[in-house]
């Protein structure tokens, strides 16, 4: 019987657009958090009011060292109290005294790190270099820390470099590539730096001033707590990154550089509302939500994984009002008592909040703690009232509501996550064994498991890789009596104890194998790519490295072109690849996508082969970041052993790091060819 896939729903709409924009902004900031923490510690220890500064609240003045590292003195003193020597009392010396480490780091280092990271996200190393050059012009052309300018100029400069490179792509004479590439990047970087100094910088200065004035007005009018009306619902829908990293973080650094701390760092990161909500569910919830809430509270409060409380809010949407009230109460506390953080708390754990708050002094830390307690208390009380009022209805209607809320949280985020997997696991252990319920990720097997089948549409790509990874993990765990295989959904015969599919395919798999336990897996669950292949399947000509990025369609076309050149497929194979992506994404996790055709494309496959392309600038694979794109064409089962080795390779982070560090296509092929020989 012929089976058809349900029509896939393409991600779209304003919510998804804001999510992706916020993810991009977060991608600029989060890799550099360690640098922010280092700056925060230096500020905390060595500025005049720091732990070892001249105005230390503890009287711990580290004479000389604090002036040199922290800056801000009238002269530089070297040595301990018993051997003080003034070495710079001239005008020039005074300038040096004000430099220290704090100013240069917040003015130059941190914005340049952001710009470089953004540039690399858009156009690899080349984009990062040009972004850094251009951002220097913006920094020097202003008189405030230019984080906002770096977050705009960085990706813009890299994008312009990418467009310029396309003008002469394929037109450079052999031997002149390095000359053209270096001079074009240098000249464009120079022009953008000049533009940043004279035009872009002043504009960004005006924008920063306007945004800062708006925040100051909200504080003066005591209206800043109202931002919780936007922030708290946005967090549950994963829209908060655009607000937090696009507005609060750059303005927060500007405030912190002037005042030593900023309330803006704590608006979104305050763990109080989340812990208050989870504690309320622990006391007043019902069913699996009540049973799993205490563990989730520990993860949220100490681990800083805020998303773990989102399903609880979605399972009872009225509790979002409690989150808003708690968030507003916390902001009000910090606003009235002048609480704030020295640098962003990432993740939003009470531990990270403590470290970021104590730099501004113990009194500030106590205020921040008070804001967390008040936010948690307000959220707890309101949530408790809401849950108590609906407790009878909740008990009568208890079923898959909380599981549906977990699924909705993943849908809002656009992917699965470790936090949701952990929450789902705790939910499964707390729930009664499944009977005739619809297949879900919380299904529980009631008999010994002897056969597990990974199933996908064709039975050749993601299912083969997933089966290989699971076999490898079971082997390492010493479990040898469980048979793990892969099949096409159409070939399921009902003999499997457990069937694992991507969530879009679970319904079809359940129809073919109704007596099996069905487990949905998110897009992160797979693994895989080539550590190697047989020589006839992967040759050096089929391995490429690009310094820039590409669109998904461009990557599919290039994969097809390589396979066509290898004599493995006809040009029509690209249409089958695109058709599969419309049904189920072939993104496997760990930066890997494995595009391949549908079952209907068998006539377009002439021989088994792989194509391997590494895009250092990345590929947006339906919302997931892919670096390695491995095109697959398989005749019969010839490719399955190769895919098995690929899966094992990409499940090991050390191997992925080696593949990512390869400098040339030849070096990358050499790493991959180890599997050819294995």
C-alpha positions in Angstrom: 0.0 0.0 0.0 1.3 3.4 -0.9 1.7 5.8 2.0 1.8 9.6 1.7 3.4 12.1 4.0 1.2 14.7 5.6 1.8 18.2 4.2 4.5 19.8 6.1 3.9 23.2 7.7 6.6 25.6 6.9 7.9 27.7 9.8 6.9 31.3 9.3 5.1 34.3 10.7 6.1 37.1 12.9 6.8 34.9 15.9 9.3 32.7 14.1 10.9 35.8 12.5 11.4 37.4 15.9 12.8 34.1 17.3 15.4 33.8 14.6 16.4 37.5 15.0 16.7 37.0 18.7 18.7 33.8 18.2 21.1 35.7 15.9 21.6 38.4 18.4 22.1 35.9 21.2 24.6 34.1 18.9 26.8 37.3 18.9 26.7 37.7 22.7 26.7 34.2 24.3 30.0 32.9 22.9 31.7 35.9 24.4 30.2 35.7 27.9 33.5 34.5 29.3 35.1 37.8 28.3 32.3 39.7 29.9 32.8 37.8 33.1 36.5 38.5 33.0 35.8 42.2 32.6 33.3 42.0 35.4 35.8 40.4 37.8 38.4 43.0 37.0 35.9 45.8 37.6 34.7 44.2 40.8 38.2 43.8 42.2 40.2 46.8 41.0 38.1 49.9 40.3 38.3 52.6 43.0 35.2 51.2 44.8 36.1 47.6 44.1 37.3 45.0 46.6 40.9 46.1 46.3 40.4 49.7 45.1 41.4 52.9 46.9 37.7 53.3 48.1 37.3 49.6 49.0 34.3 49.1 51.3 36.3 46.4 53.1 39.4 48.5 53.5 41.4 46.1 51.3 43.2 48.7 49.2 45.9 46.9 47.1 48.1 49.9 46.7 49.4 50.3 43.2 48.0 47.2 41.6 44.4 48.5 41.8 45.4 51.8 40.3 47.2 50.1 37.4 44.6 47.5 36.6 41.5 49.4 37.5 42.5 52.9 36.4 40.9 56.0 37.9 43.7 57.4 40.0 45.6 60.7 39.8 48.9 58.8 39.6 50.2 55.3 39.3 51.6 53.8 42.5 53.6 50.6 42.4 54.4 48.3 45.3 53.0 47.6 48.7 52.5 50.1 51.5 56.0 49.6 52.7 57.6 50.4 49.3 55.3 52.8 47.5 56.8 54.6 44.5 55.0 57.2 42.4 56.1 56.6 38.8 53.7 58.9 36.9 52.6 62.3 38.2 52.9 64.2 34.9 50.0 65.0 32.6 51.0 62.0 30.5 51.3 59.9 33.6 47.8 60.8 34.7 46.4 59.7 31.3 48.1 56.3 31.9 46.6 56.2 35.4 43.1 56.4 34.0 43.6 53.6 31.4 44.0 50.4 33.4 42.2 47.4 32.1 38.6 48.2 32.7 38.2 51.0 30.1 40.0 49.4 27.2 38.2 46.1 27.7 34.7 47.6 27.7 35.5 50.1 25.0 37.5 48.0 22.5 37.8 44.3 23.4 34.2 43.4 24.1 32.6 45.3 21.1 35.3 43.8 18.8 34.6 40.3 20.1 30.9 40.8 19.4 31.6 42.2 15.9 34.0 39.4 15.1 31.6 36.7 16.2 28.7 38.3 14.2 30.9 38.6 11.1 31.9 34.9 11.4 28.3 33.9 11.7 27.5 35.7 8.4 30.6 35.0 6.4 33.2 32.9 8.3 36.7 34.1 9.2 36.7 36.5 6.3 33.5 38.2 7.5 34.9 38.3 11.1 38.0 40.2 10.0 36.2 42.8 8.0 33.6 43.2 10.7 36.3 43.9 13.3 38.0 46.5 11.1 34.8 48.3 10.4 33.7 48.3 14.0 36.9 50.0 15.1 35.8 53.0 13.1 32.5 53.0 14.9 34.2 52.7 18.3 36.7 55.5 17.7 34.0 57.7 16.3 32.0 57.7 19.5 32.6 58.3 23.2 30.6 55.5 24.8 31.0 51.7 24.7 29.6 50.8 21.3 28.0 47.4 21.8 24.9 48.3 19.8 27.0 49.6 17.0 29.1 46.4 17.0 25.9 44.3 16.8 24.8 46.2 13.7 28.1 47.0 11.9 29.6 43.6 12.5 27.0 41.5 10.5 26.5 44.3 8.0 30.2 44.5 7.1 30.4 40.7 6.7 27.4 40.7 4.5 28.8 43.4 2.3 32.1 41.5 2.0 30.1 38.4 1.0 28.3 40.4 -1.8 31.6 41.9 -3.0 33.2 38.5 -3.2 30.3 37.3 -5.4 31.1 39.9 -8.0 34.3 38.2 -9.0 33.6 34.6 -7.9 35.1 32.3 -10.5 36.7 35.2 -12.5 40.1 35.4 -10.7 43.0 34.1 -12.7 44.8 31.1 -11.0 47.6 32.3 -8.7 46.0 35.6 -8.0 43.3 34.4 -5.5 45.2 35.3 -2.3 46.2 38.7 -3.7 42.7 39.6 -4.6 41.1 38.2 -1.5 43.5 40.0 0.9 43.4 43.4 -0.9 39.6 43.3 -1.4 39.0 42.6 2.3 41.6 45.2 3.4 40.3 47.9 1.1 36.6 47.2 2.0 37.5 47.1 5.7 39.3 50.5 5.4 36.3 52.1 3.6 33.8 50.7 6.2 36.0 51.9 9.1 36.0 55.4 7.6 32.3 55.2 7.1 31.8 54.0 10.6 33.9 56.8 12.0 32.3 59.7 10.2 28.7 58.5 9.6 27.7 55.3 11.2 29.2 56.0 14.7 27.5 59.3 15.2 24.2 57.8 14.1 24.6 54.9 16.5 25.5 57.5 19.2 22.2 59.2 18.6 20.3 55.9 18.7 22.0 54.9 21.9 21.2 58.3 23.5 17.6 58.0 22.5 17.2 54.5 23.8 19.0 55.4 27.0 16.8 58.5 27.4 13.7 56.2 27.0 15.0 53.9 29.8 15.9 56.9 32.0 12.4 58.2 31.5 10.8 54.9 32.4 13.0 54.8 35.6 12.2 58.4 36.5 8.5 57.9 35.9 8.8 54.6 37.9 7.3 52.7 34.9 10.2 50.4 34.2 8.4 47.5 35.9 5.9 47.6 33.0 8.4 46.1 30.7 7.6 42.8 32.4 4.3 42.8 30.6 6.4 42.3 27.4 9.4 40.3 28.8 7.7 37.5 30.7 5.2 36.4 28.0 8.1 36.8 25.5 10.2 34.4 27.4 7.6 31.7 27.3 7.4 32.1 23.6 11.2 32.3 23.1 11.0 35.8 21.9 13.0 37.3 24.7 16.4 37.2 23.1 15.6 40.0 20.6 14.7 42.3 23.5 17.3 41.2 26.0 20.3 41.0 23.6 19.1 43.7 21.2 18.3 46.4 23.7 18.9 45.5 27.4 22.4 44.1 27.0 24.0 47.0 25.0 22.3 49.6 27.1 23.2 47.7 30.2 26.9 47.8 29.4 26.7 51.5 28.7 25.1 52.0 32.2 27.6 49.7 33.9 30.5 51.5 32.4 29.3 54.7 33.9 27.6 53.6 37.1 29.3 50.3 37.8 26.1 48.3 37.4 22.9 48.1 35.5 19.3 47.1 36.4 18.8 46.1 32.8 20.9 43.0 33.1 18.4 41.7 35.7 15.1 42.3 34.0 15.1 39.1 32.0 17.6 37.0 34.0 15.9 37.3 37.5 15.3 33.6 38.5 12.6 34.7 41.0 9.5 34.4 38.8 10.5 31.0 37.5 11.3 29.5 40.9 8.0 31.0 42.3 6.0 29.3 39.6 7.6 25.9 40.0 7.3 26.0 43.8 3.6 26.8 43.4 3.2 23.8 41.1 5.1 21.7 43.6 2.5 22.5 46.3 -0.7 23.1 44.4 -0.3 21.4 41.1 -1.8 18.0 40.0 -0.5 14.9 38.4 2.8 14.8 36.5 3.2 18.6 36.7 3.2 18.5 40.5 5.5 15.4 40.6 8.1 16.9 38.2 8.1 20.5 39.5 10.6 20.1 42.4 13.3 18.7 40.1 12.6 21.4 37.5 12.9 24.0 40.2 16.4 22.9 41.1 17.5 23.0 37.4 15.9 26.4 36.9 17.2 28.1 40.0 20.7 26.7 40.3 21.3 25.7 36.7 19.8 28.8 35.1 17.8 26.9 32.5 14.7 29.1 32.5 13.0 27.3 29.6 12.3 24.3 31.9 9.4 26.3 33.5 7.8 27.3 30.3 5.7 24.1 29.9 4.2 24.7 33.3 3.1 28.2 32.3 1.7 26.9 29.0 -0.2 24.1 30.7 -2.0 26.8 32.7 -1.7 30.0 30.6 -3.3 32.2 33.3 -0.1 31.7 35.4 1.7 34.0 32.9 -0.1 36.8 34.8 1.7 35.6 37.9 5.0 35.7 36.1 4.3 39.2 34.9 3.5 40.3 38.5 6.5 38.6 39.9 8.8 40.1 37.3 7.4 43.6 37.8 7.9 43.2 41.6 11.5 42.2 41.1 12.2 45.2 38.8 10.4 47.5 41.2 12.6 46.3 44.1 15.8 46.9 42.1 14.6 50.3 40.8 13.7 51.6 44.2 16.7 50.3 46.1 19.2 50.8 43.2 20.0 47.1 42.6 21.8 45.8 39.5 24.4 43.6 38.0 27.9 44.5 36.9 27.7 42.2 33.8 25.0 39.9 32.3 24.1 36.8 34.3 24.3 34.0 31.8 22.8 31.6 32.3 20.2 33.1 34.7 21.2 31.0 37.6 21.2 32.3 41.2 24.9 31.5 41.2 25.6 33.6 38.1 23.4 36.4 39.5 25.4 36.3 42.7 28.7 36.6 41.0 27.4 39.5 38.7 25.9 41.3 41.7 28.6 41.1 44.3 31.0 43.2 42.1 28.9 46.2 43.0 29.2 45.6 46.7 27.6 43.5 49.4 24.7 46.0 49.9 23.9 45.7 46.2 24.0 41.9 46.4 21.5 42.0 49.3 19.2 44.2 47.2 19.4 41.8 44.3 18.7 38.8 46.6 15.7 40.7 47.9 14.4 41.3 44.4 14.7 37.6 43.7 12.8 36.7 46.9 10.1 39.2 46.3 9.7 38.2 42.6 9.5 34.5 43.7 7.0 35.2 46.5 4.6 37.3 44.4 4.7 34.7 41.6 4.2 31.8 44.1 1.2 33.4 45.8 -0.7 34.4 42.6 0.1 31.0 40.9 -1.1 29.2 44.1 -4.4 31.1 44.0 -4.8 30.2 40.3 -4.0 26.5 40.8 -6.2 26.2 43.9 -9.1 27.8 42.1 -9.0 25.4 39.2 -7.7 22.3 41.1 -11.0 20.3 40.8 -11.2 20.9 37.0 -7.6 20.0 36.6 -8.0 16.7 38.5 -11.0 15.8 36.3 -9.3 16.8 33.1 -5.8 15.5 33.9 -4.4 13.6 31.0 -1.8 14.7 28.4 -2.2 18.4 29.1 1.3 18.8 30.5 2.9 16.6 27.8 1.1 18.8 25.2 2.6 21.8 27.0 6.1 20.4 26.7 5.5 19.8 23.0 4.1 23.3 22.6 7.3 24.7 24.3 9.4 22.8 21.8 7.3 24.1 19.0 7.7 27.7 20.2 11.5 27.2 20.4 11.6 25.4 17.0 13.6 22.4 18.3 14.0 20.0 21.1 16.4 20.6 23.9 18.2 18.8 26.8 16.0 20.6 29.3 12.8 19.5 27.6 14.1 15.9 27.2 14.9 15.8 31.0 11.5 17.2 31.8 9.9 14.7 29.5 11.8 11.9 31.2 10.7 12.9 34.6 7.2 13.2 33.3 7.4 9.7 31.9 8.6 8.3 35.2 5.8 10.0 37.1 3.0 9.1 34.7 1.1 5.8 34.7 2.0 3.2 32.1 0.5 4.0 28.7 -2.3 1.8 27.4 -4.0 2.7 24.2 -2.9 6.3 24.2 -1.6 7.9 21.1 2.1 7.5 20.6 4.2 10.1 22.3 7.6 10.7 23.7 6.3 9.7 27.1 5.2 6.2 26.1 6.4 3.5 28.5 7.2 -0.1 27.5 5.5 -2.7 29.7 7.5 -5.8 28.3 11.2 -6.5 27.8 12.6 -4.6 24.9 14.4 -6.8 22.4 14.1 -5.0 19.1 14.3 -1.3 18.4 13.7 0.2 14.9 14.7 3.6 13.8 12.3 4.5 10.9 12.3 7.3 8.4 10.7 7.9 5.1 13.3 6.1 3.0 15.1 4.1 5.7 18.5 5.2 4.4 19.5 8.5 6.0 18.5 9.7 9.5 17.2 6.3 10.6 20.5 4.5 9.6 22.5 7.1 11.5 20.3 7.1 14.5 20.4 3.3 14.7 24.2 3.3 14.5 24.6 5.9 17.3 22.2 3.9 19.6 24.0 0.6 18.8 27.3 2.3 19.7 25.9 3.7 23.0 24.3 0.3 24.0 27.6 -1.4 23.2 29.5 1.0 25.5 26.9 0.4 28.2 27.4 -3.3 28.0 23.9 -4.1 26.6 24.1 -6.7 23.9 20.7 -8.4 23.8 18.9 -5.6 22.1 18.7 -5.6 18.3 18.8 -2.1 16.8 18.0 -1.7 13.1 16.7 0.9 10.7 13.8 0.6 8.2 11.6 2.7 5.9 8.3 3.4 7.5 6.5 1.6 4.6 8.5 -1.6 5.5 7.5 -1.8 9.2 6.0 -5.2 9.9 4.8 -4.8 13.5 7.5 -6.9 15.1 9.4 -4.0 16.7 9.1 -3.4 20.4 10.0 0.2 20.0 9.8 2.4 16.9 11.7 5.7 16.9 10.8 8.4 14.3 11.0 12.1 13.8 8.0 13.7 15.2 6.5 14.5 11.8 6.5 10.8 10.9 5.2 9.2 14.1 1.5 9.0 13.0 2.4 7.1 9.9 4.7 4.7 11.8 2.0 4.1 14.4 -0.4 3.1 11.6 2.1 0.5 10.2 3.1 -0.9 13.6 0.3 -0.2 16.0 1.4 -2.6 18.8 4.9 -1.0 19.2 5.8 1.7 21.6 6.4 4.8 19.5 8.9 7.5 20.5 9.2 10.8 18.7 12.5 12.4 18.5 13.4 16.1 17.9 15.8 17.2 15.2 18.7 17.1 17.6 18.5 13.4 18.1 20.5 12.1 15.2 24.1 12.3 14.4 26.3 11.7 11.7 28.6 12.2 8.8 31.5 10.8 7.3 34.6 9.9 9.0 35.2 8.0 5.8 33.8 6.0 3.0 34.9 3.5 0.4 37.0 5.0 -2.2 34.3 4.5 -4.8 31.8 6.4 -2.7 33.9 9.3 -1.6 36.9 10.7 -3.5 38.9 13.9 -2.9 37.0 15.7 -5.7 33.8 15.2 -3.7 35.1 17.1 -0.6 35.0 20.9 -0.4 35.5 23.7 2.1 33.9 27.1 1.7 35.0 30.0 4.0 31.5 31.6 3.6 28.0 30.4 4.0 25.1 29.5 1.7 21.4 29.1 1.7 19.9 25.7 2.1 18.9 25.6 -1.6 22.4 26.6 -2.7 23.8 23.8 -0.5 21.4 21.3 -2.0 22.3 22.3 -5.5 26.0 22.1 -4.8 25.6 18.6 -3.2 23.8 17.5 -6.4 26.4 19.0 -8.7 29.1 17.1 -6.9 27.2 13.8 -7.1 26.4 14.5 -10.8 30.1 15.1 -11.5 30.9 11.8 -9.7 28.4 10.0 -12.1 26.2 9.0 -9.1 23.0 10.8 -9.9 21.2 12.7 -12.6 20.6 16.5 -12.3 16.9 15.8 -11.4 18.1 14.4 -8.0 18.1 17.9 -6.5 14.3 18.1 -6.9 14.0 14.9 -4.8 16.2 16.4 -2.2 14.1 19.6 -2.0 10.9 17.5 -1.8 12.3 15.6 1.2 13.2 18.8 3.0 9.6 20.0 2.5 8.5 16.9 4.4 11.2 16.3 7.0 14.3 18.2 7.7 17.5 16.2 7.3 19.4 18.3 9.9 20.9 15.8 12.3 22.5 17.9 15.1 26.1 18.7 15.7 26.2 21.1 12.8 25.4 18.3 10.3 22.8 18.0 7.5 22.5 14.9 5.3 20.3 15.8 2.3 19.1 12.9 0.2 16.2 12.2 -2.2 12.9 10.6 -1.5 12.0 7.0 -2.4 10.6 8.2 -5.7 14.1 9.3 -6.7 15.5 5.9 -7.1 15.6 6.2 -10.9 17.8 9.3 -10.6 20.5 7.4 -8.6 23.1 5.7 -10.9 25.6 4.7 -8.2 26.3 5.1 -4.5 28.3 8.2 -3.6 28.6 11.0 -1.0 29.4 14.7 -1.3 31.0 16.5 1.6 30.9 20.3 1.9 31.9 22.3 4.9 30.5 25.8 5.1 32.5 27.8 7.6 30.0 30.6 7.4 27.1 28.2 8.1 23.9 27.3 6.4 20.4 28.1 7.9 18.9 24.7 7.6 15.2 25.4 8.2 16.2 27.3 11.4 19.0 25.0 12.5 22.7 26.0 12.0 24.5 23.5 9.7 28.2 23.5 9.0 28.7 20.1 7.3 26.4 19.2 4.4 26.8 15.6 3.3 24.8 14.7 0.2 23.8 11.0 -0.1 23.0 8.8 -3.1 22.6 5.1 -2.3 21.9 2.1 -4.5 20.4 -0.7 -2.5 22.1 -1.0 0.9 25.6 -0.2 -0.2 25.7 3.1 1.7 24.3 1.9 5.0 27.6 0.7 6.5 29.2 4.0 5.5 26.4 6.0 7.1 26.8 3.9 10.3 30.5 5.0 10.5 29.5 8.6 9.7 26.9 8.5 12.5 29.5 7.2 15.1 31.9 9.9 13.9 29.6 12.8 14.3 28.3 11.6 17.7 31.8 12.2 19.1 32.6 15.9 19.8 36.4 15.4 19.5 36.0 14.0 16.0 33.7 16.8 15.0 36.2 19.3 16.3 39.0 17.7 14.2 36.8 17.9 11.1 36.0 21.5 11.8 39.7 22.4 12.3 40.8 20.9 9.0 42.5 23.7 7.0 42.1 22.3 3.4 39.8 20.0 1.6 42.6 17.5 1.3 43.1 17.5 5.0 39.4 17.1 5.5 39.3 14.2 3.1 42.2 12.5 4.9 40.3 12.6 8.1 37.2 11.2 6.4 39.1 8.6 4.5 39.9 6.8 7.8 36.5 5.3 7.4 37.3 4.2 3.9 40.1 2.1 5.4 38.0 1.0 8.4 
